[in-house]
Amino acid sequence: MASQETVDHKYVYDFSEGNKDLKDLLGGKGANLAEMTNLGLPVPPGFTITTEACQAYLATGREPDGLAGQIERHLESLERAMGKRLGDPQDPLLVSVRSGAKFSMPGMMETVLNVGLNDQSVEGLARQAGGATGQAASGGATGQAASGGATGQAASGGATGQAASGGADRFAWDSYRRLIQMFGKTVCEVPGEEFEHALDEIKSAKGTHNDLDLDADDLRGLVDAYKKIFLKHTGREFPQQPREQLDLAIRAVFESWNAERAVLYRRQERIPADLGTAVNVVSMVFGNLGPDSGTGVAFTRDPGSGAQGIYGDYLANAQGEDVVAGIRNTVPLQELEQLDKSSYDELLGIMARLEEHYKDLCDIEFTIERGKLWMLQTRVGKRTAAAAFVIAGQLVDEGLIDLDEALHRVNGAQLAQLMFPRFQIDHEFEAVATGIGASPGAASGTVVFTSARAVELAAEGQSVILVRRETNPDDLNGMIAAQGILTSRGGKTSHAAVVARGMGKTCVSGADAIDVNVPAKRFTVAGQTVNEGDVVSIDGTTGKVYLGEVPVMPSEVVQYFEGSLDPEHIDNALVRAVHRIMTHADGKRRLAVRTNADTGADAARARRFGAEGIGLCRTEHMFLGDRRELVERLILARAEGEREAALAALLPLQRDDFGEIFRAMDGLPVTVRLIDPPLHEFLPPLEQLAVNVAVAQERGEDVAKEEALLAAVRRMHEENPMLGLRGVRLGLVIPGLFAMQVRAIAEAAVACARGGGVAKPEIMVPLVGAVQELETVRAEAEKIIAEVVGDSGVEVLIGTMIEVPRAALTAGQIAEAAQFFSFGTNDLTQMAWGFSRDDVEGAFFWRYLELGIFGISPFESIDRDGVGRLVRIAAEEGRAARPGLKLGVCGEHGGDPDSVHFFHEVGLDYVSCSPFRVPVARLEAGRAAVETGGSDSR
């Protein structure tokens, strides 16, 4: 028997009991409905079933004790407030059942509208819609006290009009067919395309493509067809008991949390899997009562560009899913002023109030029922990367937020997106269609018409453009795989637009000049046919569609970082916003940001991007190309003199390389890693050499050199070279190798200093696992440095890369011989997990991600619990042994936004990453400092 505490646990909240800060419990939708109710805005009455109820249901497979009774009590309260009973045959109360997780997951979970309709109540709904004068079709209470204080008009209207019984009948039967369709697909997993096919058949028989041309008799016939489809797939008649409909719909919403598309979306957006969804039960208001009714979505600013103004879509005589699904093309929100000025003016006032209240861009869903405005949802709106920066700057100017909060509202992933190229359009390219620029970017790729084909071709390395009439949540796999999405229907608030913006994908929606034929795998536009496999280009900013591949040009943000655009003297809101926020981030951050660069050109570019030094210069890259022959000589050397000659030939080349880099980084630190990979990587592969030798011998050619190389490769062959003779082990086994590199570094630094520059070399010894290894290398290096540097004033630091777990666990000992640590998190991750990165990512990582073992690849973002703990141990014990020990990271994690926050928390001094990701690391380092209350103390 359940305990009293369990039975009494509160699982259901009336809208008047919540607020916007209860998103963990009520989900985003429920919390914001409660907030609007408390603000006195016109919200239909309702209640929210908490995420805790969902969590309990998913854990046990049944509703938690006490939930059914709480739902019953809140439903009775709702019925009293509305003066109606759920599904009453004479005057039915109808409700919607909507999902609402803490984090917005547009279209990923389920909604069922018009719950409470059955064969009897549909007639009552028609009578009320056609004949009521003071009584609403779906609510008769006046004052609306239960849901926010609107007066005079009930939740479902009350005005006369639509009096003709045909119009009222049409509305009622249209509502009933929608219930059967949504309930069948959502609750009972009836294939949605069967309902769509039945609708298309009736429209075809009527000779129309427009749903609005179907009359009440047509819709009665459609309801009969839908019932037969439901019976065929479920083995039962469509449920006639309103409370059974409600209970089954609630369970379906709970279960939709673990639907495949929801799981995939959470993985894509890094949303925790254990949150669960709330369920909102809301009194229905109807936008499909006639031309004086409608539904829409509004944004308080343009979610694409951030520009201030009136943005959104409106659809007369429709319900909400018609807008989001893109089934009918909407009109711009501004046109509502001509259709219903009173509702339009009221909506603008509410939009302004909500934006000021939330201090951010708000995304609003609303319905107008016979001239009465109802607010169905608000949330902080998803936006493009460009809009995020522009809006953050605008809100600072308006005094709604400060610069710290502006910095918090943007992120490195958005900045990285802004650095991608855009189309370079000239006279050769003419747009064949123009739709709505729903999510900015420039994307070219092979046309595909199904999500499955998009996934298939993307897995082969092809760039694809997913083309659909409209997308739906089942297309999520293909949308993730595609470079861009093109739809012929829908607007800025359609499913395609909202999901694409959230993922940072380029999207053009509502390109209605395009006639998409999915079964035939082609679309026609401007008299031309485009087949699957052809290439198109789409511009998510302008909404233009081009045939063929359009060339790209650098982004304005990259031009700004490279210094070719002055933010103070150009009329570009985005560049000015990026400059302002980046300046603030640089002033706040504690972490320095260096770059990984192996050439002077890379170093110079990274410096323009804001790099404050080089955290990883890989010397092995300097042994490639024409220099392979010298490395071969070193490997093949048998006598000491041969080895010394090979090293002597390499010395000036290395010295010149380092000199170029020191000059590019004049005055900034440069960490040079001594050679790390096994030497056989500089030789041809064993199989290739064996074939070459055999073929040459067959031809009678001289193969002495090839045979010597083959013998060397066989001699040096290792079963697991990544754990073999590499890094510090090379320097200890091959006399003179590290000595040559140390001398080249020191000589280049002295030459730079004598030429008037400032070189700050830091020599990093790789793959150290024991302090004795580092002590041996350091002793030899210090003798060479002392000899070369003399009185030049050049200071050379000697440290090590922490990339072997043993090094992390004995960091206190190693710190006694090291002047700095740099964490090589790529190898540290491989060794901590026991992974060979080149093998495992393609072999089974997909399965680990699918099972939730990984939320994200540990090579992409730092594994805080395992590898991160090793970093933390090494940092703490290293500094305990040597206070002031310089700590950095040079693995790929140095440019990952989430990892940067971890390195800030651990107390590292700098991160190092590729040149292109330097601005991202700078921004995230500033965000990390603001979020932890820190500031620049470098």
N, C-alpha and C positions, 0 to 999 in steps of 0.2 A: 504493500500500500504506500502511495506517495506521501511524503511528509507534508505537513500543513504549510511549511515555508515554500515548498515547491508549488503546491496548489495555488497559493496566494501570490506567487510571483507575477508581477505586472507585465503582461505581454502586449496589451492593447492601449493605445493613447488616442484620445480625441485630439483633433487639430488644435483646440484651444489649450491643450496641456503641454505642447512641445515648443521648441524654438530652433533657430538655425544652428545652434551649437550642439545639438543632439544628433549629429549625422551618424555617429557610430551606432546609435541605438535605433533611430528612426529612418536611417538612410537619407540621402540628399534630398529626394523628392518630398518625403514626409516632413523632414525638418523645415524645409522651405515653405511648404504649404502651411505648416503651423506658424511660421514667422509672418507670412502674409496675413494669416487670420488675425494674429495679434496686432498687426499694423492697421487692422480695420478695412482691409481691401476685400473686394467681393470674391470670396472663395466658396465654392459649393461645399456644404458640410460633409464631413466624413471622419474616418479614423485610420490609424496606422497600426499594423501588426509588426512588432519589432524584429530586428535582425536576430535577436536572441532566440525568438521562436523558430526562425528559419534554421539557425544553427542546431537547435535541439531536434528539429524534424529531420534534418539531413543526417544527424548522428545516430538516430534511433529508428528512422523510417516511419515514425508516427508523430502526431501532434503532441506537444508537451501537455501534461496534466493541467487543467484549468484554462487552456486556451479557448476551447469551444464555448465554455460558459461566458468568458469575457467578450468573445465576439458576439454572442447572443445579446448580452447586456448593452453593448455599444450599438448594435443594430437596432434594438428596441428604442434606444435614446434617439438615434437618427430618425427612425420612423415617427416618433413623437414630434421631433422638431420640424419634420417635413409635412406632417399630417397625412401620411400615406404609409402603406405597408408594402414590403418588398414583393413585387409580382402580383399585387392585388388585381383581380380581373377587371374591376370597375375603374380604378384610378391607381395604376401601379407606380410604386417607387422603383426606379431602376438605378443601378450603380455600375461603376467601372471598377475593375480590379487591376491595379497597376504595380509593377515592380519598382523598386527604388533603392539601389545600393548606396553605400557611403560615397563611392566614386562613380561619376557618370559613366555609364556603359551603353551608349545610345543604340537601341535596337537589338541589344544582345540578349535581353530577357523578355518576359512575356507581359502582355496586356490583353485584357478581355473587356469589351464595352457592352453595355446594354444588358447586363446580367439582371435577370428577373423577368424577361420576356418569355412567354410561352403561347400556346395556341389560343388561350383565353385573354391573357393580358394584352396581346397585340391589338385586339379589338378595343379594349378599354383605352389603350394609348391613342388609338386613332380618334376615338370619341373626344378625349380630352384635348388633343391637339387641334381638332376642328371646331369644337364648340365652347371651350372654356373662355370665360371673360375675366375672371379674377383668379381662377384656379390654374396652376401651371400643369404642363404635361408631365412633369417629373418632380413637382414640388409645389406645395400650396401654402407654405408658411409665409407670413409677411414679417418684415423686420430683419429677417436673415440673421438674427442675433447669434445663432449657433456658429456662424462661420465668418464673422468679421464685421458685422454692423451695417451692411448695405440695407437700405430701407426701400419699402414700397414695391419691390419686385421679387418674386420667388425665384428659387434656383433654376427653374426651367421656364421662366417667362411669365406669362399672364396676360399679355396683350391679345386682343382679337386679331384677326388676320389669318391667312391660310385657312379661311373658313370653309372653303369648298371641300366637301368630303373627299373628293378625289385626291386633293393635295395632302390632306391629313392621312388618308389611307396609304398614300404612297410613302410618306414619311415613316409611318408605323411599320409597314412591311419591309421597307429598306433597312430600318433598324433591326428587325428580326433576322433578316438574312445575314446582316453583318455579325450578329451574335452567333448564329450557327456556324458561320465560316471561321470566325476567330476562336470560338470555343472548340470546334472540331480540330482545327490545326494545332492550337496551343495545348489544350487539355488532353485530347485523345489521339494526337499525332496522325490525324487524317491528312493525306498529302494535299498541300495547299493548291497545287496546280489543278487538281480535279475541280475544286470550287471555281478557280479562274476559268477553266475550260467551259464549265456550265454557264458562267456569266457571259463568256464570249459567244457561246452558241445562241443565247437569247438575244444578245445585241445584234448578232448577224441576222437572225430571223426577223428582227425589227428593222434591219437595214441601217444601223447606226453604229458608231464607235464610241458614243458618249453615254455614260451611265445615266445622266439626267434625262435622257429621252425615254427611259423605261418608265411606264406608268404603274399604277398599283396592281393591276391584273398581271402585268409582266413579273412584278416582284413576288406576287403570290406564287406564281408558277416557279420562280427561282427558289423560293423557300421550299417548295415541294421537292425540287431537284436536289437541293442541299440536304434535305432530310434523308433522301434515298442514298446519297453519297455517305452520309454519316452512318446510316444503318449498315451499309455494305462493308464499311471498314471497321466498325466497332461491334457489330452484332447486336446492337440495341437501338431502341428509338432515342431520339434526342430528348434529354432530360426535361421534364415538365415541372419539376418541383424547384421553385426559385432558390430555396436554401441549399439544395443539393448542387445547383449550378454554382452558387457562391463558394461552398466548401471545396468543390473540385477545382475551381479557378484559383483559389488561394493555394492549394497544394501544388498546382501546376506552376505557379509563380515561384514557390519555394524550390521546386525541382529544376526550374530553368536556370538556377544559379550554377548548376553543374552540366548544363547543355554544352555540347561540343564548341559552339561558336562563342559562348560566354567564357569557357575555359581558355580558348585560344586568344580572345581579346584580353583577358586578364594577364596572360603570359606576355602578350605584346606590350601592354601598358604597365607591366610590373605591379599589378594590383594583387595583394595577398589573397590566397584562395580560401581562407578560413573566415572571411568577414560575413558572408551570407547577405541576403537581400531582405529589406523590409517589404511589406505589402500594404498598399494604400487602397482603401475602399472608399470611393467618392461618389456622392450623388451625381447622377448624370445630368449634364446640360447639353442641349442639342444645337449643333450648328447646321443640321440638315433639315430644318423645319420650313425652309423656303428662301427666297431671295433676300429677305431681311435678316437672315441668319448666316453664320459662317464660322470659320475657324482659321487660326493663323499662328505664326511664330514671329517674334520680333526680337531684335537685338538693339541694345541701347547705343551701340557703336558698330561700325562695320567690322565683323569678325575676320574679314580677309585682309584689310589694310590698316584698321585702327582708326580710320577717318570718322569724325563726328558727324552725326546725321541720323536719319530715320531709315532703318534697314529691316527687312523682313518680307514675309510672303503672306498672302491672304487668299482664301478660297471660299467663295460664297456657296451656301447650300451644301456643306460638306462636314464630315467629322474629321477629327484630328489625324487619324492614320492616313487620310487621303493626301495631306500636305507632306508628311514625312516620307511616305512611300513613293511620292512623285507620280501617282497614278494619273492625276490631272495636273496640267501646268497651272501654276499659281499666277496671281498678279502681284506687282510690287505693293508693299504695305501702304505707300502713299495714296494709292487709288481708293483706299478705304475712306478717305476724307470726302470723296464725292459720293460714295455709297451710303455712308452712315457717319456724318460729321460729329454727332454727339458721342458716339462710341469711340471714334478716332481721337477726339480731344481728351476724353477720359483716359484712354490708353496712353497717350503721350504723357499725361500728368503722372500716371502710375509708373511708367518707365523711368521718368526723371526721379521720382521718389525712391524707387528700388535701387537705382544706380547710386544715389547719394547714401542710401542706407547700407548697401553692401560694399560701397566704395570700389566698385569694379564693373566691368562689362557684364551686363545681365542678359541671359537668354530666357525669353518669356513665351509661354504657350497660353493661348486664350481662345475662348469661344464667345461668339455673340449669338444669343438666342432671342430672336424677335426684338432686336434693338437693345437688348440688355447684355452688358459686358461681364464676362466671368473670367477670373484668373485661374488657370489650371495648373500652372507650374512656373517656377523661376529657379534659376541656378546661375552661378558664376559661369559665363559662357566659354566654351572652347573657342580657341582662336588660332590663327596662323602664327608662325614665328615672328613675322614682320609686325603683325598687329600687337603681339605681346609686348614688344619693345616700345612701339609708338604709344600704345595706351598707357603703359606704365609712366612714360614721360608726361603725357597729358594730365594724368591724375595728380602727379607731383605739382604741375603748374596750377592746377585747380585747387590745390591745398587739401585734397582728400587723403593723400598718403605722403610719406616722406621718402627720401632716396633709399633708405635702408629697405623699406617695404617694396619699393620699385625693383630693387635688386633681387629681393626674394621672389618676385613674381615672374622673373624670366629665368632661363636655365641654359646650360651649355649645349644641350641637344638642339634647342631652338637656334642658338647662335651658329652652330655647325651647319644647320639647314640653310641659314641665310648666306653662307659662304659658298654654296653651290652655284654653278654657272646658270645663266639665263639665255634665252634665244637671241641670236643675232639675225634680225629679219632685214632682208633687202628686197629689191624689186623682183627677184627670182621666185619669191614665195608669196603666194596669195592664199588667204584663208578661204577654205571651202565652206566653212560654217562658223558661226559664232554662238556660243552658249553663255552660260553664266560662269565667270571665274570663281569657282567655289573653294578652291584651295591652291594657293600660289605655287609656282615652280615651273620648270621647263622639263618636259618628259617626251622622249621619243622611244618607239618600240614596235614590236610586232603585234598586230591586231589579234586578239583572241576574244571569244564570245562567251566562254564559260570559266568559272573559277577553277575547275579541274584542269583545263588546258593551260591556264595561267600558271598554276603550280607546277605542272609538268615541264613547261618550257623554261620557267625561271630556274628550276632545278638543274637544267642543262646549261645554265649561264646566259640565257637570252633575256634581253629587256623586253617586257611586254606591256601593252596598253589593254586593259580590260574594258571592253565596249558592251554596254547593256542598255536596254530601254530604261530601266531603273534598277538599282541594286536593292537587295534585301539582306537581312542578317545572315542568310545562308551563303552569301558571297564573300564572307570575311576572309577565308583562306586565299581566294584569288586577289582580293584587294591588298592583302599583305604582300603577296608575291609580285604584284604588278608595280611598274614604275609610275603608272598613272591610271586614272579612271575617267572614262568618257561615257556620259549617259545622254539619251535624247529627251528624257523627261526630268522633271524636278527642278528645284531651285536651290538657293543657298542654305535652306534648312532641310533639304531632302536627306535621306539615309546616306547616300553616297557622299554628299558634301560634309555632313557632320562627322562621319567616321574618318574620311580622308583628312580633314583638318586635324582631328585628334592624333592621327598617325604621321602627320607631316607628309602626306602623299599629294602629288599634283592631281587636281580634279577639275574637270569641266562638266557641268551638269546642264540639263535643259537645252541641249543643242537640237532644237526640234526640226531643223532642216535635214537632220539625219534620220533615215528610215532604217531601223535596225531589224534585221531578220535573223534571229538567233538560230532557228532550226537549219536555215540554209547557210549559216556561217558567213554572212556578208551584210554590209550596209550600203545604201545608196545615198549620194549627196551630190547636188549640183550636176546631175546627169552622169555621174561617174559611179562605178561599183567598186567597193573596197572589200576584198576577200580576206578571210583568215590567213595570216601569214604575210600580208602586206604591211608596210611600215607607215605609221602616222606619227605626227607630233602634236602635242597639246600644250597650250599656255594657260596655266591655272590662274594667272593674274588678269589677262585680257579676255579669257574665255574663247580664244581663237583656236581653230583646228586646221592643221596643215597636212597635206599628203606628202609622204616621204620624210626623210630625216633632216631636220633643220639644224644648222650649226649653232653652237653656243658661244657666249662671251662671258668674261669674268663678272662676278657679282659686284655691285657697288660697295658692299661691305668689305669684300676682299680688297678692292681698290682703296678704300679708306684705310685699312690696316697697312697696306703697302705704302701709304703716304701720297697717293696720287689724287686723293680727294680731300679737300679741306672742309671739315664739318662746319666751320664757322662762316663759310662763304658760299655755301650751296643751298639751294632750295630743295632739300631732300629730308623729309621728316624722319625716315628710317635711319639714315646715316647719323643725323643729329642725335636721335634717341640712343643709338648704339654707343656713340662717342660719350654721351653724358653718363650712361650707366657703366660703361667700361672704366671711365675715369673714377667714378665712385668706387667700383670694385677694387681698382688698383690702390686707392687710398685706404681701403678697409682691410685688405688681405694681409695675413701674416706670412703665408707660404710664398716663397719666390718661385718663379716658373722658368725653367731652363728648357733646352731643346735637345733632341737626339739628332745629331748632324755629323756627317763624315766628310763633307767638302766645304770649301769656302763659300760657294754659291748657296748651299743649303743654310749655312750658318748666317750669311748676310740676310737671307729672306726671313729666317726665324727672328733675327734681331729686329727687323722692321715690324714683325708681328708682335713684338714686345718681349721676346725671350731675354732673360737676364743672365745668360751664360749657356754653356753646353754641359748637359748632365751625362751624356754618353756619346763619345766619339769612338766608333768601332774600327779599329786599325785593320782588321782582316779584310774590310772592303777595299783597302788600298793595295791589296795583293792580287786583285783580279785583273782581267783584261790582258794587256801586253806584258804585265809583270809576272804572269803565271810561270813563264820560263825561268825567272830568277828563283821562284819558290821551288820549282822542280829541281833546280841545281842544288838548293839547300837540302832537299829531301834525299836526293841521290848521293849527296856527298858522303864519302867513306872516310877520307882522311881529314884531319883537323884543318889543313890548309885549304882544302876545297870548301869546307863549311865556312871558314872565315872569309874566303873570297866572295862567296855568295852573300853573306851578311854585309860585307863591305859594299857590294853593289846595291843592296837594298837601302843602306843607310841614307844616302843623299836624297833618294826618292821619298823616304819617310819624312826626312827633315823638311823638304819642300812642302809636303802635304800639311804638316803641322804648322809650318810658318804661315801658309795661306789662311788656315783656320784661326790662328792667333791674331792675325791682322784683322780678320773679319770681326772678331770678338774683342777687339782692343779694349782692355780694361776690365773685361768680364772673365769669370772663371771658366776653364775648359777642362772637363774630366775626360781623360784619354784612357780607354780600356786597353790593356795589353792584349795581344792576340789570344783569342778564346777558342775557336773551333778546332777540331782535329785537322792535322795537316793534310790528310788524305782527301779532304774536301776540295783542295786546290788541284787535285789530280783528276784525270778522266775516270769514269766509273769502271769498276772491275770488269763487268760484262763487256763494255765497249772496247776496252783495251784488249781483252782476250780475243774478241772477234777480229780486231784490227791486226793483231799479231798473226793470227792464223791465216787471214787473207793475204797478208804481205809475204808470209813464208811460202804460201802456195804459189805466189807469183815470182818467188825467188828474189825478193827485194831485201835490202839491208834493214834489219829490224833490231839492231843492237840497242838503240835508245828506247824503243818501245818495249823490248824485253826487260830492260832495266827498270822502266817505269812499272811494268806489270809485276815484276818481282817485288818492287817497293810497295805497291798497293796490296799485294798479297801479304807481305810482311806486316804491314800496318793495319790490315783488316781487323775490325772488331765487331763482335756480335751486337753490342749496344754502344756505339761510338759516343752518344751523348753522356754516357757515364764512364767514358774511357780516358784516353790520353788527350786531354784538352785543358785549356785554362792554365792555372798555375802549374799544373803537372808538366805541361810542355816546357815552361820556363825552367823547371828544375831538371828535366831530362835532356833537353837539347842545349848544350852550352852556347852561350853568346846570344841566344835569340832575344830574350828579354833585355839583355844588356844593350843590344843594338837599338831597340826601340826606346829605352830610357835615354840613351845618348842622343838619339834623333830629337826627342821631345825637348831635352835640356838645351841642345844647340839651337833649335828653332826659337825657343823662348828668349835665349840670350840675343840672338840676331834681331828679334823683334824689339827688344829693349834698346839695343844699340842703334836701332833705326828710329828711335823716338816713340815707340809704342809701349804698351804695358801688357805683358803676357802673364797670365795667372794659371799655370798648368797644375793639374791634379792627376797623378798617376794612379790608376785603379787596377788592382790585381784581381783577376776573375777566378771564380770557382774555389775559393779558399774554404777549407773545411776544418783546418787546425791552425792554431796560432803559429806553430813552428814553420808552416809553409810560408806564411807572410813574413815572418822574421828573417828567413833565409833570403827571400827575394829583396826585402827592404835593405838588408845589409849591403848587398851588392849594388843596389840602385843608389844608395846614399853616397857610396864612394865615387860613382860616376858623376852624380850631380855635383858633388863638391868640386870635382876636377873641372867640370865644364863651366859651372856658374861663376866660380871665383868671386870677384867683387862687383859683379854686374847688378846686384840687388834683386835678382830674380829669386822668388821663393817657390819651391816645388813641394806640394803636399803628396803624401803617399797614403793610400787607403785601400779598401777592398770592397768587392761586391758581395753582398750577403744574398746568396742564391742557393746554398746548400742548407738543408734543415739543421745539420750539426753546427754550422756556423752561427745560425740564429740562436741555438741553445747554448752555445759557448761564447756568446758575444762579449761577455765581460772579460774573458781572456784575450780575445782577438782585439778588443779596443785598446789594450795596452800597447799594441804594435801598430795600430791604425790611427791616422789623423781624421779619417772620415769613413762612413759607411754609405754605400748606395745599394738599395735593395733591388735586386734583379728579380722582379716578381714573376716574369715568364718562367724561368727555370725553377724558381722556388715553388710555384704552383705545380709544375710538372712533378717535382720530386716529392712534394708534400702529399699529392694525390696518388702518386705512382702512375701518372699518365705519360704517354708519349703523344705530345700534342698533334704531331703530323698524322698520327694513326687514329686517335680516338674521336676527333671532332666529326669525322665522316662516318666512323664505324658505329658509334652508339650514343653520341651526345643527344641526338634527336629523341631517342627513347627516354633518356634521363630527363630531358625537358618535358616530354609528354607525360611522364609519370610524376612530375613535380619533385624529383630528386634534386634537380637544379631549378631555381627560378630563372637563372641566366647563366651562361657559360662562365666558369671561374677564370677563364682566360680573358673574358671581356670585362668583368667587374670583380673586384677583389673579394675573395672568400673570407669574410670578416672572422668567422668562427675558427677556421683552421689556419690558412695562410696568414690572415690578419693577426691572429694570436702570435704566430712566430715573429711577425714584424714588431708587434708591441713588446714582446719579451726582449728581442734584440735591442730595440730602442732604449728600453728602461735599463737593462743590464749594461749596455754599452756606455750610456751616459753616467751610470753609477761608477763605472771604472774610470772613465775619462770625462769629467764634466766639460761641457762645451763641445763635445764630439759633434761634428757636422753630419747631419743625416739627410739623405735624399732617396728618391726612387727613380729608376730609369727604365722599368719595364713598361709595357703598353698600358698598364693601368694608370700611369701618370697622366694620361689624357682622358680617362673615363670620369665623367662627372661625379658619380656616386663614390668612386674610389678616392677622388680628390678630397672629399669631405672626410673620409676615414683617415687619410694621411694628415689632414689638419688636426683631427682629434688626437692622433697618436703623438703629435708634436714634431713631425719631420720639418726640416728647414726648407726643402724645396721639392718640387716634382719636375720631372723631365719627360717630354713627349715629342711627337713629330712636329715639324714646323707648323703644319696646317692646324694642329690642335692647340697651339700655344694660346690663342685668344680664349678658347673654351676653358682651358685650365685656369687662366687668369680670372675669368668670370666666376668659375666655381669656387676658386680659392677665396674670392671676396664674399660670395654667398655663404661659404662655410664660416667665415669670420663673423658675419652678421648674425647667423643663426645660433652661434655659440656665445654671442656677446663679446667677441674679441675684436681687436683692431690691429692696425699695422704696428708691429713692434720689431720690424726687421732692422 
